[in-house]
Amino acid sequence: MRRLSTRTVVLTGLVLALLIAGVVSYYASASPDGLNRVAGDLGFSSAERASGGGPLAGYEVAGLDHSRISGGLAGVLGCLVVLGLSTLLFRLRRSSEPAPAPVRSHREGE
């Protein structure tokens, strides 16, 4: 059996995530999600509205009138932001780790 490369697995996962974010997000429920529902039930949903002026507020891209495109694009942009931040964090973490000590064979000590 042929083994898949890491690059193939990562690219396949990225394509699937972007498809899910861009296409399947259109079929998501219009009902409030869990956090919005709890905020409304407990009476502090006004705090959410006060901070709702961001570019992807309401799971839509500000300035786009077509809800299907706006919601899908917001999902894709969200995936790309998470991918970029996680890549940056992994690279920073890897560069801050000390290099491993070289392994000596048992014959070098003779």
Long-range contacts (C-beta under 8 A, 24 or more apart in sequence): 14-79, 14-83, 17-79, 18-76, 18-79, 18-80, 20-75, 21-72, 21-75, 21-76, 21-78, 21-79, 22-72, 22-73, 22-75, 22-76, 23-72, 25-59, 25-71, 25-72, 25-74, 25-75, 26-68, 26-71, 26-72, 28-59, 28-71
